């Protein structure tokens, strides 16, 4: 594992962790993730799914984009409310850096996230669908004009802005994944997951984006919806977590071409 710095579109330096195993050179299948919201910090920690991906020969990248808490309150403020697009710009810049530095290619790059991180993924594939081979979007906000009416959305206007405020609505519309899904676009392979009923985010977000992507995308890549009964937002029994992670990693591996490393 090592930490690197890359530059976002406006020149801001953003840290990112790269986790990989083996000595093979050249581009490899990769998963990129970031959180970028609510002042929460994203840092490497032990994860069986992360370990499985890396041991199979993939790269796992964690970008510490603006909106998180990695560099204190000012870092959060720089990606909050009307500054939220900075977080998406930082995430896109991380994907470009991974490709330009030769670590991966757009045909080998998957992005993955849940909750606020899922919004990062949804925004990424609707802003620049050709940058990614696959995406896993879980439990995410996707309709930024209606989010206060779903789940606990009324609690989050400080983080995202208020769509009923005419000064905020243009920014929200500019990145709202549901509103930026355009027919005739070749989106990457997308797996969307959510509880059947999510009292925190509102499962309607996931169902709406699934329908929009299935209607819009050209037929080259699948857009799949995975739902579960009798679970909440995030936590679930270990057996269910194992099944979810196995499905998401298999989806990413299939669409990025990951094959296990051969021993020397």
C-alpha positions as CSV (number, residue, x, y, z in Angstrom):
1,X,0.0,0.0,0.0
2,X,1.2,3.5,-0.7
3,X,-0.3,7.0,-0.7
4,X,0.0,9.3,-3.7
5,X,-1.1,12.8,-4.5
6,X,-2.8,13.8,-7.7
7,X,-4.3,17.1,-8.9
8,X,-8.0,17.7,-9.4
9,X,-9.4,19.8,-12.3
10,X,-8.9,23.1,-10.3
11,X,-5.3,22.2,-9.3
12,X,-6.2,21.0,-5.8
13,X,-3.9,18.2,-4.5
14,X,-5.9,15.2,-3.4
15,X,-4.5,12.2,-1.6
16,X,-5.3,8.6,-2.6
17,X,-4.3,5.2,-1.3
18,X,-3.2,2.5,-3.7
19,X,-3.4,-1.1,-2.5
20,X,-2.0,-3.9,-4.7
21,X,-0.1,-7.2,-4.5
22,X,2.5,-8.9,-6.7
23,X,5.1,-7.4,-9.0
24,X,3.3,-7.5,-12.3
25,X,3.7,-4.4,-14.4
26,X,1.4,-2.6,-16.8
27,X,-2.3,-1.8,-16.5
28,X,-4.4,-4.0,-14.3
29,X,-8.1,-4.3,-13.3
30,X,-8.9,-1.8,-10.6
31,X,-11.6,-0.7,-8.2
32,X,-11.8,3.0,-7.3
33,X,-13.9,4.2,-4.4
34,X,-14.3,7.4,-2.3
35,X,-16.7,8.7,0.3
36,X,-16.5,12.5,0.0
37,X,-19.3,13.6,2.3
38,X,-20.5,14.6,5.8
39,X,-16.9,15.2,6.9
40,X,-16.3,11.4,7.2
41,X,-12.8,10.1,6.5
42,X,-12.0,7.3,4.1
43,X,-8.9,5.3,4.9
44,X,-7.7,1.8,4.3
45,X,-8.7,-0.8,6.9
46,X,-8.9,-4.6,6.9
47,X,-11.6,-5.8,4.6
48,X,-12.0,-9.4,3.4
49,X,-13.5,-8.2,0.1
50,X,-10.7,-5.7,-0.5
51,X,-8.1,-8.4,0.4
52,X,-9.8,-10.9,-2.0
53,X,-9.6,-8.4,-4.9
54,X,-6.0,-7.5,-4.3
55,X,-4.9,-11.1,-3.8
56,X,-6.6,-11.9,-7.2
57,X,-4.3,-9.4,-8.8
58,X,-6.4,-6.3,-8.8
59,X,-5.7,-2.7,-7.7
60,X,-7.9,-1.1,-5.0
61,X,-7.8,2.7,-4.8
62,X,-9.3,4.9,-2.1
63,X,-9.4,8.6,-3.1
64,X,-9.8,11.0,-0.2
65,X,-11.8,13.6,-2.1
66,X,-13.1,16.9,-0.8
67,X,-16.2,16.7,1.3
68,X,-14.6,14.1,3.6
69,X,-12.8,14.9,6.8
70,X,-9.3,13.7,6.0
71,X,-7.9,17.2,6.1
72,X,-10.2,18.8,8.6
73,X,-13.3,21.0,8.5
74,X,-12.1,23.1,5.6
75,X,-11.7,19.9,3.4
76,X,-15.3,19.0,4.3
77,X,-16.6,22.5,3.5
78,X,-14.8,22.5,0.1
79,X,-17.0,19.5,-0.9
80,X,-20.2,20.4,0.9
81,X,-23.5,22.0,-0.3
82,X,-22.8,24.3,-3.4
83,X,-19.2,23.0,-3.3
84,X,-20.4,19.4,-3.7
85,X,-19.3,19.3,-7.4
86,X,-15.7,19.5,-6.2
87,X,-16.0,16.0,-4.7
88,X,-17.2,14.6,-8.1
89,X,-14.4,16.5,-9.9
90,X,-11.8,15.0,-7.5
91,X,-13.2,11.5,-8.1
92,X,-13.1,11.9,-11.8
93,X,-9.5,13.2,-11.6
94,X,-8.6,10.1,-9.6
95,X,-9.9,7.9,-12.3
96,X,-7.9,9.8,-15.0
97,X,-4.7,9.7,-12.9
98,X,-5.0,5.9,-12.5
99,X,-5.2,5.6,-16.3
100,X,-2.6,8.2,-17.3
101,X,-0.1,6.7,-14.8
102,X,-0.5,3.3,-16.4
103,X,-2.1,1.5,-13.4
104,X,-5.3,0.7,-15.3
105,X,-7.4,1.6,-18.3
106,X,-11.0,2.7,-18.8
107,X,-11.8,-0.9,-20.0
108,X,-10.3,-2.3,-16.7
109,X,-11.6,0.3,-14.2
110,X,-14.6,-0.3,-11.9
111,X,-16.0,2.1,-9.4
112,X,-17.8,1.0,-6.2
113,X,-19.6,2.8,-3.4
114,X,-22.5,2.7,-0.9
115,X,-24.6,5.5,0.6
116,X,-22.8,8.8,0.0
117,X,-20.1,6.9,-1.8
118,X,-22.8,5.4,-4.0
119,X,-23.8,8.9,-5.0
120,X,-20.2,9.5,-6.0
121,X,-20.5,6.4,-8.3
122,X,-23.8,7.4,-9.7
123,X,-22.6,10.9,-10.5
124,X,-19.4,9.6,-12.0
125,X,-21.1,7.2,-14.5
126,X,-23.6,9.9,-15.6
127,X,-21.0,12.6,-16.0
128,X,-18.4,10.5,-17.8
129,X,-19.7,7.1,-18.7
130,X,-16.8,6.2,-21.0
131,X,-14.2,6.4,-18.2
132,X,-15.4,3.2,-16.5
133,X,-16.0,-0.4,-17.4
134,X,-18.2,-1.2,-14.5
135,X,-19.9,0.4,-11.5
136,X,-21.5,-0.9,-8.3
137,X,-23.9,1.7,-6.7
138,X,-25.5,0.8,-3.4
139,X,-28.0,2.5,-1.1
140,X,-27.4,5.8,-2.8
141,X,-29.2,9.2,-3.3
142,X,-29.8,9.5,-7.1
143,X,-32.6,12.1,-7.4
144,X,-31.3,15.3,-5.9
145,X,-34.4,17.3,-6.5
146,X,-36.6,15.0,-4.5
147,X,-34.3,13.7,-1.8
148,X,-35.8,15.7,1.1
149,X,-39.1,13.8,0.5
150,X,-37.5,10.3,0.7
151,X,-36.1,8.6,3.8
152,X,-34.3,11.0,6.1
153,X,-33.5,13.4,3.4
154,X,-34.8,16.5,5.2
155,X,-31.9,16.1,7.6
156,X,-29.3,16.5,4.9
157,X,-30.0,19.9,3.3
158,X,-26.9,21.3,5.1
159,X,-24.8,18.8,3.3
160,X,-26.3,19.0,-0.2
161,X,-28.4,22.2,-0.3
162,X,-32.1,22.6,-0.5
163,X,-33.8,21.9,-3.9
164,X,-36.6,24.3,-2.9
165,X,-34.1,27.1,-2.7
166,X,-33.8,28.7,-6.3
167,X,-30.2,29.4,-5.6
168,X,-29.4,25.8,-4.9
169,X,-31.5,24.0,-7.5
170,X,-29.3,24.6,-10.5
171,X,-26.3,23.0,-8.8
172,X,-28.3,20.0,-7.6
173,X,-29.8,19.5,-11.1
174,X,-26.3,19.7,-12.7
175,X,-25.1,16.6,-10.9
176,X,-28.3,14.7,-10.0
177,X,-27.7,11.3,-11.5
178,X,-31.4,10.6,-12.3
179,X,-31.7,13.9,-14.2
180,X,-28.4,13.4,-16.1
181,X,-29.1,10.0,-17.6
182,X,-29.5,10.5,-21.3
183,X,-31.0,8.0,-23.8
184,X,-28.6,6.6,-26.4
185,X,-25.6,6.6,-24.1
186,X,-23.3,3.6,-23.8
187,X,-23.1,3.4,-20.0
188,X,-20.8,0.9,-18.3
189,X,-22.0,-2.3,-16.8
190,X,-23.9,-1.2,-13.7
191,X,-25.0,-3.2,-10.6
192,X,-27.4,-1.3,-8.3
193,X,-28.1,-2.7,-4.9
194,X,-30.5,-1.7,-2.1
195,X,-32.8,-2.9,0.6
196,X,-36.4,-3.5,-0.5
197,X,-37.3,-0.7,2.0
198,X,-34.6,1.8,3.1
199,X,-35.9,4.2,5.8
200,X,-32.6,6.2,5.7
201,X,-32.1,7.0,2.0
202,X,-35.3,5.7,0.4
203,X,-35.1,2.7,-1.9
204,X,-37.0,4.7,-4.6
205,X,-33.7,6.4,-5.4
206,X,-32.1,3.1,-6.6
207,X,-35.2,1.9,-8.4
208,X,-35.5,5.2,-10.3
209,X,-31.9,5.3,-11.5
210,X,-32.1,1.6,-12.5
211,X,-35.1,2.3,-14.7
212,X,-33.6,5.4,-16.1
213,X,-30.3,3.6,-17.0
214,X,-32.1,0.6,-18.4
215,X,-34.1,2.8,-20.7
216,X,-31.2,5.0,-21.7
217,X,-28.2,2.7,-22.2
218,X,-27.3,1.1,-25.5
219,X,-27.6,-2.7,-25.2
220,X,-23.9,-3.5,-24.9
221,X,-23.7,-3.6,-21.1
222,X,-26.1,-4.9,-18.4
223,X,-27.9,-2.7,-15.8
224,X,-29.0,-4.9,-13.0
225,X,-30.9,-4.3,-9.7
226,X,-30.3,-6.4,-6.6
227,X,-32.7,-6.0,-3.7
228,X,-33.0,-7.7,-0.3
229,X,-35.9,-8.1,2.1
230,X,-35.7,-7.5,5.8
231,X,-32.5,-5.5,6.0
232,X,-31.8,-1.8,6.7
233,X,-29.4,0.8,5.3
234,X,-26.0,-1.0,5.3
235,X,-25.9,-3.4,8.2
236,X,-26.9,-7.0,7.6
237,X,-26.1,-10.5,8.8
238,X,-22.6,-11.8,8.0
239,X,-24.1,-14.5,5.6
240,X,-25.9,-11.8,3.7
241,X,-22.8,-9.5,3.7
242,X,-20.7,-12.3,2.2
243,X,-23.2,-12.9,-0.5
244,X,-23.5,-9.2,-1.4
245,X,-19.7,-8.8,-1.5
246,X,-19.3,-11.9,-3.6
247,X,-21.8,-10.7,-6.1
248,X,-20.3,-7.2,-6.3
249,X,-16.7,-8.5,-6.7
250,X,-17.8,-11.0,-9.3
251,X,-19.6,-8.3,-11.2
252,X,-16.5,-6.1,-11.1
253,X,-14.1,-8.9,-12.1
254,X,-16.3,-10.0,-15.0
255,X,-16.5,-6.6,-16.5
256,X,-12.9,-5.5,-15.9
257,X,-11.3,-8.8,-17.0
258,X,-9.7,-9.7,-13.6
259,X,-8.2,-13.2,-13.6
260,X,-6.2,-14.4,-10.6
261,X,-2.4,-13.8,-10.5
262,X,-0.4,-16.9,-11.4
263,X,2.4,-17.8,-8.9
264,X,5.9,-17.1,-10.0
